[in-house]
Amino acid sequence: MSLLLVMETPMPNLLKAATAKAAGLPRQTALYAGNAFDRVFRAASLVQAGQTPFETLHSDGLVSLRYYPPLAEDFIELDDTVIPVQRQSHRTPIVIIPPLAVNMLIYDLFPQRSLVRFLRAKGFEVYLIDWGMPTRAHSHYNLHTYVAELLPASLNRVRQHSGEQELTLHGWSLGGMFTLFYSALSKDQHVRNAVVVGSPIDSHASGLMGLLYQGVSGASDFVQRRTGFKLHDLKPDWFHSPGWANTIGFKLTNPIGSFKGYWELLAKLGDREFVADHATTSAFLDRMVAYPGGIVQDAVVRLLITNQPSRGKIQIGQDVARLENVTSSIFAIAGETDTLAMPDAVAKIQQHIRSVDVTFRVVPGGHMGILAGSKAPKASWLELAEWLAERSD
């Protein structure tokens, strides 16, 4: 049948089709080669992150405080949805408290998927604390430094700039733990709302990772009983974790996903939009920041090994912060596929705080996806904005 069809087809038409196909190959090859060259050597030109304007209100050379002023446009795009920009602001400002080791691009990753732009469009005054890029000179920075010194100082500046005492704190990962620990330690009654995203209160409840932590905890107890040795006996600078190590460590929490991302890049190298999206996401993942040694020391001992928050308290320096002191309205989010903070680990927050207004949600996504993934806007952002609007005036 096919042979007859070929015989019946005029030869000039076949020649034209073959010629057109042959002519298309160089163009396709050039497209793939151009995208590959730009992705490897000109990746910065593809990155779409960090486009929302902000003002730096204060900087001490390491930590800075950002303020996102009202948007100039009347509408923003949220993936496939158009959202009108509200000109009247809610009274209670939002202060975003990031975790350490990440750069701030995660909060403004794409113009159509930017958390700071979205919150600003929904009528919230938005501030963000940028922890900066610590070096070995900051190795002595520990939980007390961030929770009892740097964070309170930034919140005071927000209050001075906004003229409001009541605040909403938004913390992802370790930033969510900073939020809770600050409220528990300071007993700040002017923290009206707290949004906690992917923050494990019971690290031993995070599946295989939790079992690993339990094993390390048992070994640590054995060594301490036999020798009296404690990790806090060592110098904090020994625990300094450089940015490149944090990048590798984060990717190893989902090695299959990391490999799949690069495999998809090769398969879709002819898709300029996909290549740009991949470069943008990598701008966050591949530029992680160092952890100060003191934080690593405190986190390993108090969050992972002894798992103190699971019992409703945490040692901050010489003080003890008790989660029962947290009374603000709480919106807690956990990811279905988050291996660092599984839902059971995050849900434990409900057992220890005294807040009477608590909302807990499990949404699609891993540790990064629940904050800024493609499903995050519809899975949690829209509900969060409604929840906050009811509690911010």
N, C-alpha and C positions, 0 to 999 in steps of 0.2 A: 504494500500500500504506500509506504513512504517512498519507495523507489519510483513508483508511478507518479507520485506527487512532485518529486524532484524533476522527473522527465517532462512533466507538464508545465513546470515553472519556467518562464523565460530566463535564459541565461543572463541577460543584462541585469535583471532584478537580483539574481543570486550574487553577481559580482558587486553590485552596489551595497548589498547587505554585508558581504564579507569585508568590503573596503571600509564601510562605516564602523564595523566592529573593530577592525584593525586600527582605525584612526582613534577609536575611543580608548584603546589600551594605553597609549602614552599619556593621555590626559588623566586616566585613573591612576597610573603609576606615579605621575607627578603629584597628584593629590595625596596619595599615601605617603610619598617621600616628604612632601612639604609638611604634612601634619606630624610625621615622625620627627623631622628636624626641629620643628617648633616645640614639640613636647619635650624633647631632650635638651635643646640648647636655648630655647626662648620661652621656657615655661611661664615666666613672669608675665609675658604678654598675653597669655591665655587666661590667667587667674581673674576671676570675677569677684573675689571676696574683698571685704573692707571698703565698700563704696559709700556707705552711709556716713555723712559728715558728723563730726563730733568736736567738742571743745575740751581741752585739757585744763581742768580747774586747778590741779595741784600735782606736783611731782617732787619727790625727794631724791631723784636720781635712780631709784629702783621702782618704787611703787608710785603709780599715778592714778588720778581720778578723772574719769571721762563723764561728760554730760552730752547727751544727744538732744539738740534743739529741735523745735517743731519742724516737720517736713515741709518742703516748699511745694510739693505736688498735692493735688486734690484727691488723687486715687493712687493706690499701690496694687501691684499684682501679687497674689499669693498662689503660686503655681497656676492653676487654671481659673482662679477666682479673683474678681476685682473688688477691692475693699476701699470704701470711701475713707478719707482721712478726717478724723474727728478733731475739730479745732478747740473744743472746750476740754481742758485737762481734768482728770480726776485729781482729787486733793492729795491722796497718798502717793508719794513717789515710789518707784521701784529701783532697788539697788541690786545689780547683778554681781554676784560673788563667784568668780570662776574658781575652779580647782587650780592647783599648781601644775607645772610641767606643760601646760597647753598655751598656745598663742591665742590671741583674742579674735582671730579670724572666724572661729567656730560660731561666734554670736552674730556674724554678718557674712555668712558663707556665700550666699547667692543673692542677687537683688530680689529675686522672687521667693527666696527662702531665707530671710534674715529675721532673726528673733528681735533684734533691737528696732528694726524698721517696723515690724509688725506691732510691737507693743506701743511704739510712738504713734502709729496710725490709729491705734485703738484708744488714744487719748491719755496715755500714761507718761508722766515725766520719768525719763530713763537715765540712770547713772550706772556706770560700770567701773569696778575696781580692777585695774591692770596690775598684777603682781610683778610684772617686769621680768628680767632675765638674770636671776641670781648666779653668782660665781662662787668659787671656793671661799672667797672672802665672806660670804654669807652662810657658811656651813653651820654656824652656831644658831641660825634661825630655826626655831622649833614651834611646836603647837602654841606655846605661850606667846611667842613673838607675834604670830598671826592672829590668834583668837583674842588675846588680851591687850595687844598694843596696836598693831597696824590696822586691824579691822575697825576697832572703836574710833581711831583717829579719822579714818575715812568716812565713817558714818556721821561723825560730828561735822565734817566739812559739807556733807550732803545736806544736813539739817540747816547749816548756816546759809547755804546757797539757795535751797528751796523755800526756807522759811517755815518748814513743817517739821514737827517733832515725830509724828507717827510715820513709819516706813514699812514698805514691803521688801523683804529680802528674798532673792531668788538665787539658789545655790545648786549647782550641778556637781555630782560626784563628791570629791573632797570639799568643794565649795559648799555643798549642802550640809556637810558635817561641820564645817566652820560656822555656818548659819545657826545650827542647833546648839553647838558648843558655846558660841558667843551668848546666845539667849539664856542658856542654862547657867553660865558662869556669871554674867552681868546682871541677870534678872531684869533686863531692860523691858519695861512694861510698854514702851512706845514702839516695839516691833509688833505692828498690827497683824501682818500676814507673813507667812513663810512658805515659799515654794521649794520643795526638796525633790531633786531629780536624780535618780540612780545613786542614792547614798545609802550604803549598807550599814545598818545599825547592828546586825548580827553577821559578822563576816564569816563565821563558821557555818552559816546556813546557805552559802553560795555553792552548792553542788560539789564538783570535784575540787574546785579551788578551796572551798570550805574544808573539805577533808584534808587537803594538803596543809592548810593552816592549823588544823587540829593536830596533825602529826608533828608539825614543827613546835607547837605549843607543848606537847608531851615531852619532846626531846629537850626543849628549853628548861622545863621544870626539872627534868632528871639531872641535867648538867648543873643547874643552880643549887639543887639539894646536895649534890656531891662535891661541888667545888666553890659554891658561893658566887660564881661568875654571873654577871648581868651585862646585857648589851649596853646599858647606860654607863658602864664603867669605861667604855671605849670613847675615844675622841670623836665628836660628831663629823669632823672633816673626812674621816675614814668612810663615811656612808654617803658622801657626795655622789649624786647620780647625774651624769652629764646628759644633755639633751638627746644625743644620738642613741644612748642606751635606753632612754625612755621611749623613743620612737620604736626601737626594735621590740622592747617589752610589750608595748601596746599592741603592735601588730601580731605578736605571738599569742595574744589572748584569743585571736581569731585567724590562725594561719591559713585556713582554707579560704576564708573571705578575702584575705590579702592577696593570695595567689590568684583567686578568681578575678579580682579587680584588674590585675595586669593582663590576664588572659583575655578578658573582655576588651581591654584597650587594643590588643593586637588584632582581635577579631573585628573591631569597629574603627580601625584606624582611618578609614575613609569618611567617617562621620565627624565633621569638625566640631559640632556641638558636644558630642560625647567626649572628644579629646579635651575640649575646654573644661567640661565638668570634671573630668578625671584630674586635670592639672589643678583645678581649684580645690578639690578635696585633698589632694596630695600636699597642697600648700599648707594645710593645717596639719596633716598627719606626719609629714616629713620634717617639720620644723618645731618639734617639741622642745621644751625648755628644761633646764636642769632643776632637779630637786635639791634644796639645801639638805645637808647631812643631818641636821637636827630634826627636821621633819621626817626624814626616812627612819631615823632612830625611833622617834616617838610613834610613828605609824606602825612599824613592824612590831614593836613591843605592845603598845596599848590598843591598837585597832585590830591587828591580825593575830598575835600570839595570845595575849591575855584577854582579848575580845571584850574590853571593858564596857563599851556602850551597850552590849547585849544585856548587861545587868543594870542599865539605867544610869551609868555615871562614867566619867572619864577624868583622868588626872591631867590637869593643865598646869605645868610648872609645879609649884608647891600647893596649888589649890585643887579642889575637886569640883567639877561641874556636874550637877545632877539634872537629868533630863526632865524630872518632874517640875522643874522651875519654868519649863516652856509652856506658855499659856496662849500664844498667838494662834490665829486660825491657820491651819496647815493644809496644804495641797501637796500630796506626795505621789510621785510617779515612779513606776518600775517598768523595766523592759522585759518583754516575753523571752527574748533570746539574749539577754544581758548576762554574760558569764562572770563579770566582775561584781555585779550587785544583783543577784537573782531576786525575784519578787518576794520570796520568804525572808530574805535578808533585809529588804527595805521595809516590809510590812511590820517588822518588829517595833518600828517607831510608835505605833498605836498603843503599845503596851506600857510605855514609860512616860509619855508626856501628859500634862494635865489639861491640854486643850480640849474644849468641848465641841469645837468646830473642826472636824478632820475629814478630809476627802482623800481617798486612796484609789489610784487607778493603775492598772496594768495595761500597757499599750504596746503595739508592735514595735520591734526594733531592738538593737543591741545597745551597748553603753553610749556610743556616739549618736546612733540613730534616734534615740528617744529625745535627744535635745535638738538635733538639726538635720535629721534624715528626711528623705522625701515624703515619708508618711507622717512626720511629726506635726505639721500644721493642722491637718484634719484630725489626727489622732489625739492631740492634746492642746495645741495652741489656742484653738477657738474656744474650747471649753474653759481653759485657764483664763482667757480674757473675760469671759462672762462671769466666772467665779470671782475674779479680782474686782471687776466693776461693781459688783454688789457689796464689796467690802472695802472700798477705797474712797468713799465720799462721806 
